[in-house]
Amino acid sequence: MDTAIKPVPTDTSRIPGWGIDADPENDPTYPYRDRSRDDGLAMNWERPSQQDPDVEILTSIEHNRLPAVVGTSTPPSGLSGVIRRQAFRYSESNWWHWLMLMGADRINVVEGVLQDLGRGKIPNIPAEMGIRSELRYNKRGLAKKVAVAAALSAVLIVLSRRGGKEEDAGPAGQGGPDLPA
């Protein structure tokens, strides 16, 4: 006996706006997407003058030139800069490229905190992390983050205490657990 529930087809004609872009005559992007009648005039434009950056700009291996305007406010520096330079040796289609960039972002945060401390400024990390907003709008998410941080801290403390207490080799002349007697 077949007890599977069969899906009921939806009458799309009763959904307001459904299929509004199906008619090429009513689609404002259709002429742009239809390149069969392209006479080449759409790509005929003068490239803006190139900005002359005075800091290092990391470029993708997929692109042979910089865009006309580039960001120069935060050039790569420190350990995060080294990681970013390595990341740009990979293609943008390679997941290592993006993982390394995300890791460099996290390391850059730590570098910024250390830089603040070096200048004598104590950063307000909870405020910079948006704790007030989390407390107001995402209490469950904040509780999960606190629980995960506490669990990781407990694991690190336990591992750091266990690491220093190796098994003794025993009295002289007797082998330890890995040594023959």
Summary of the structure (lengths in Angstrom):
residues: 181
radius of gyration: 29.7
end to end distance: 71.6
largest distance: 93.9
contacts: 291
relative contact order: 0.04
helix: 48%
strand: 0%
